[in-house]
Amino acid sequence: MQIVINGEKTEVEEGTPVSSLLERYHLDPSFIVTEVNSIILAKEQYGSSQLKEGDRVELIRFMGGG
């Protein structure tokens, strides 16, 4: 199925949990905020939130600096 991640169309299997996306892109959930269809997910939801056709996902990584 097709979803959009950070503005790019991507193919994933139906029912893929958000946690699998983070693994796929080698992202540490401790430093990521995930938004699905404009709703920010709690980190506890990453394993249980399954993606559906057409979902729009934003993966936001925080970086320190000054």
Secondary structure, DSSP 8 states (H G I E B T S, - for coil): -EEEETTEEEE--TT-BHHHHHHHTT--GGGEEEEETTEE--GGGTTT-B--TT-EEEEEE-----
